Amino acid sequence: MNAITSLASLVLAATMATTAWAQDTTTQTPPPAEAGAGAAAATSGAAAAAPADPAAGQVGDAPVEMAEGATTLPNGMDITPVSQENGRWYNAEGIPTFKIENGVVDFATFNGFRRYSAECHVCHGPDGEGSTYAPALKTSVLRMDYYDFQEIVASGKQDVNTAANLVMPAFGTNKNVWCYIDDIYVYLLARGTDELPRGRPAERADKSEEYTAQEDSCMSM
């Protein structure tokens, strides 16, 4: 089913073991709580954890190189938009993707920019670029499986050892994140593939009635 996973399913997913993430070798200090919603969720002496692939999304990594016009990501996923449901675009496998035509960004991708900027940028940096606290998600999503991405956002991750004290808070019950998780994901895909430049998208498609209905349904659960 191409609709966003229900909050009930997400709470169940939050009980599952998350994908193993690479360990950082230095202890980071998180942003102050007053800096924003994402920072407030991180505990003292903690920062967002890094994704499973040791080369994926680490702060300072070189961007993933993709041939011009290529539609297959390093993780093997084809991002070509094939079908639309609830105002969102999906590839042939039913995984969310973006669609940009003549500079006009589909509404879900535009909304992903808004939601990322509101909930994620404090730790992960503006435009998915990463920070000293957390990895560059625009790079991570090109290497990480879509379902692993969902699970990590839903369940969070702690990696506490003698060398590091890293915390990625769970956002599975935060409707302002989870009801828009696919939007955030496709926005990061568009950024990572350089199909979308930094900053607010200049032009966007209209918000459809189907999108509004799905959004209202998720937020009212």
DOROLUM-598243 format. One line per field, with one value per residue (C-alpha): x, z, y; residue in one letter; residue number from 1. Coordinates in Angstrom, 3 decimals, decimal comma, always signed. Layout:
DOROLUM-598243
X: (X:...)
Z: (Z:...)
Y: (Y:...)
residu: (A:...)
num: (NUM:...)
END
This chain:
DOROLUM-598243
X: (+0,000:+1,399:-0,074:+2,092:+2,360:-0,176:+0,943:-0,187:+2,082:+4,864:+4,620:+4,965:+7,971:+9,518:+9,767:+11,858:+15,638:+16,918:+19,461:+23,021:+24,643:+28,305:+29,881:+31,388:+34,757:+34,340:+31,871:+29,790:+27,923:+24,371:+22,772:+21,046:+17,413:+16,165:+17,624:+14,653:+12,475:+15,109:+17,761:+15,406:+14,873:+18,585:+19,838:+22,813:+26,129:+24,471:+24,200:+22,272:+23,657:+25,155:+23,609:+24,550:+26,968:+30,228:+30,644:+27,070:+26,092:+29,094:+29,760:+32,195:+31,697:+32,071:+28,715:+27,599:+28,588:+25,804:+25,988:+23,919:+20,418:+20,943:+17,859:+19,376:+20,779:+23,881:+21,485:+20,040:+16,694:+15,249:+13,778:+11,754:+8,219:+5,656:+2,394:+0,704:-1,388:-2,681:-0,865:+2,525:+4,678:+6,001:+8,452:+7,665:+8,236:+5,819:+8,557:+8,127:+10,064:+10,020:+8,926:+10,263:+9,094:+10,275:+11,458:+8,106:+8,471:+5,688:+3,842:+5,049:+8,696:+8,027:+6,318:+9,282:+11,483:+9,140:+8,941:+12,663:+13,392:+11,028:+11,958:+15,319:+17,676:+18,828:+20,823:+21,232:+21,925:+19,980:+19,098:+20,215:+23,867:+24,844:+26,512:+29,104:+26,318:+24,816:+25,279:+24,242:+20,918:+20,883:+23,816:+22,512:+19,257:+21,127:+22,851:+20,301:+17,272:+13,962:+12,586:+15,734:+15,335:+11,749:+12,720:+15,525:+13,323:+10,530:+12,593:+15,592:+19,002:+21,323:+24,990:+26,644:+30,167:+33,434:+34,257:+30,915:+27,501:+25,232:+21,464:+19,039:+15,591:+12,589:+10,032:+7,513:+4,806:+5,572:+2,870:+4,672:+7,417:+5,753:+2,724:+5,220:+8,042:+7,684:+7,741:+10,956:+12,426:+11,691:+12,941:+16,249:+16,374:+15,908:+18,666:+21,043:+20,694:+21,179:+17,816:+16,842:+19,168:+19,593:+16,904:+13,159:+11,949:+11,004:+7,912:+5,674:+2,624:-0,705:-1,763:-4,292:-7,520:-6,215:-3,099:-5,198:-7,483:-4,550:-2,889:-6,049:-6,506:-2,974:-3,015:-6,374:-5,296)
Z: (+0,000:-1,004:+1,857:+4,758:+7,489:+10,278:+13,661:+15,180:+12,842:+13,621:+17,363:+16,656:+14,449:+17,264:+19,318:+16,651:+16,649:+14,468:+11,727:+13,043:+12,712:+12,472:+15,669:+15,936:+17,627:+19,274:+21,774:+20,360:+22,187:+20,912:+20,133:+23,062:+23,644:+22,743:+19,263:+17,977:+18,159:+16,882:+19,268:+22,246:+21,699:+22,067:+25,595:+27,214:+25,767:+22,774:+19,059:+16,232:+15,415:+12,037:+9,558:+9,086:+6,198:+7,658:+4,481:+4,391:+5,517:+7,690:+8,313:+5,700:+3,253:-0,422:-2,240:-4,025:-7,668:-10,135:-13,896:-15,426:-16,094:-14,065:-12,228:-10,241:-6,810:-5,256:-3,157:-6,387:-6,269:-9,417:-8,565:-11,771:-10,822:-12,189:-10,283:-7,998:-4,915:-2,238:-3,973:-3,743:-6,447:-6,297:-8,312:-9,870:-6,498:-4,660:-2,874:-2,614:-5,055:-6,353:-9,605:-10,919:-14,295:-15,837:-12,432:-10,754:-7,699:-6,761:-3,629:-1,427:-2,133:-1,454:+1,800:+2,641:+2,492:+4,908:+7,334:+7,218:+7,882:+10,859:+12,473:+11,246:+10,257:+13,764:+14,040:+10,402:+8,968:+6,519:+3,204:+4,414:+4,306:+7,707:+10,668:+13,367:+15,291:+12,698:+9,197:+5,901:+5,236:+1,580:+1,202:+3,574:+1,671:-1,550:+0,085:+2,703:+2,073:+2,286:+4,937:+7,046:+6,850:+8,118:+10,935:+12,168:+12,183:+13,904:+16,538:+17,061:+18,018:+20,990:+20,745:+24,093:+24,734:+26,208:+23,096:+22,314:+23,668:+20,633:+20,634:+17,734:+19,256:+18,083:+16,093:+15,524:+17,621:+16,569:+14,000:+12,724:+11,554:+10,909:+8,971:+6,572:+6,671:+2,981:+2,102:+4,056:+2,390:-1,183:-0,437:+0,707:-2,424:-4,592:-2,698:-2,776:-6,537:-7,068:-8,785:-6,189:-5,181:-1,682:-0,224:-0,669:-3,986:-6,303:-7,807:-6,573:-7,741:-6,026:-2,990:-4,121:-2,401:-2,030:-0,260:+2,073:+2,918:+3,744:+5,791:+7,795:+8,396:+9,740:+11,925:+13,480:+14,551)
Y: (+0,000:+3,362:+5,359:+6,494:+3,845:+4,379:+5,614:+2,334:+0,381:+2,808:+2,270:-1,455:-0,767:+1,256:-1,928:-3,641:-3,552:-0,765:-1,249:-1,235:+2,157:+2,975:+4,215:+7,652:+7,785:+11,184:+12,487:+15,300:+18,048:+18,576:+21,911:+23,640:+22,626:+26,068:+25,742:+23,772:+20,682:+18,278:+19,553:+19,509:+15,788:+15,030:+14,389:+16,096:+14,996:+13,308:+13,844:+12,208:+8,798:+7,922:+5,486:+1,823:+2,143:+3,516:+5,583:+6,821:+10,246:+10,970:+14,631:+15,902:+13,023:+13,795:+13,820:+10,677:+10,846:+10,017:+10,264:+13,037:+11,775:+8,594:+7,348:+4,474:+5,269:+3,653:+1,544:+0,109:+1,902:+3,443:+6,835:+7,232:+8,395:+5,934:+6,389:+8,884:+8,162:+10,522:+13,359:+11,643:+10,052:+6,468:+4,398:+1,006:-0,697:+1,572:+3,529:+7,319:+9,450:+13,017:+14,581:+17,872:+19,146:+22,408:+23,564:+22,856:+20,614:+18,213:+19,297:+16,434:+17,277:+20,948:+20,032:+17,807:+20,902:+22,667:+19,756:+19,050:+22,713:+22,697:+19,393:+18,093:+20,885:+21,793:+18,563:+17,509:+20,932:+23,126:+21,475:+18,036:+19,084:+17,665:+19,345:+18,716:+16,941:+14,641:+13,170:+14,688:+12,986:+13,988:+11,580:+8,911:+8,379:+7,594:+4,625:+3,591:+1,381:+3,276:+0,937:+1,243:+5,014:+4,734:+2,383:+4,608:+7,705:+5,762:+3,971:+6,198:+4,849:+4,947:+4,125:+4,593:+3,329:+4,503:+6,515:+8,115:+8,960:+9,246:+9,557:+9,707:+10,349:+8,346:+10,322:+7,541:+9,151:+12,718:+13,434:+16,524:+14,171:+10,845:+12,075:+13,642:+11,097:+10,261:+13,954:+14,425:+11,354:+12,471:+15,978:+14,489:+12,310:+15,384:+17,179:+14,224:+13,762:+17,519:+17,757:+20,345:+23,179:+24,523:+26,743:+26,972:+25,513:+28,357:+26,742:+23,953:+22,048:+22,645:+20,643:+18,044:+17,075:+13,515:+14,769:+16,908:+13,990:+11,693:+14,420:+15,090:+11,369:+10,933:+14,049:+13,114:+9,616)
residu: (M:N:A:I:T:S:L:A:S:L:V:L:A:A:T:M:A:T:T:A:W:A:Q:D:T:T:T:Q:T:P:P:P:A:E:A:G:A:G:A:A:A:A:T:S:G:A:A:A:A:A:P:A:D:P:A:A:G:Q:V:G:D:A:P:V:E:M:A:E:G:A:T:T:L:P:N:G:M:D:I:T:P:V:S:Q:E:N:G:R:W:Y:N:A:E:G:I:P:T:F:K:I:E:N:G:V:V:D:F:A:T:F:N:G:F:R:R:Y:S:A:E:C:H:V:C:H:G:P:D:G:E:G:S:T:Y:A:P:A:L:K:T:S:V:L:R:M:D:Y:Y:D:F:Q:E:I:V:A:S:G:K:Q:D:V:N:T:A:A:N:L:V:M:P:A:F:G:T:N:K:N:V:W:C:Y:I:D:D:I:Y:V:Y:L:L:A:R:G:T:D:E:L:P:R:G:R:P:A:E:R:A:D:K:S:E:E:Y:T:A:Q:E:D:S:C:M:S:M)
num: (1:2:3:4:5:6:7:8:9:10:11:12:13:14:15:16:17:18:19:20:21:22:23:24:25:26:27:28:29:30:31:32:33:34:35:36:37:38:39:40:41:42:43:44:45:46:47:48:49:50:51:52:53:54:55:56:57:58:59:60:61:62:63:64:65:66:67:68:69:70:71:72:73:74:75:76:77:78:79:80:81:82:83:84:85:86:87:88:89:90:91:92:93:94:95:96:97:98:99:100:101:102:103:104:105:106:107:108:109:110:111:112:113:114:115:116:117:118:119:120:121:122:123:124:125:126:127:128:129:130:131:132:133:134:135:136:137:138:139:140:141:142:143:144:145:146:147:148:149:150:151:152:153:154:155:156:157:158:159:160:161:162:163:164:165:166:167:168:169:170:171:172:173:174:175:176:177:178:179:180:181:182:183:184:185:186:187:188:189:190:191:192:193:194:195:196:197:198:199:200:201:202:203:204:205:206:207:208:209:210:211:212:213:214:215:216:217:218:219:220:221)
END
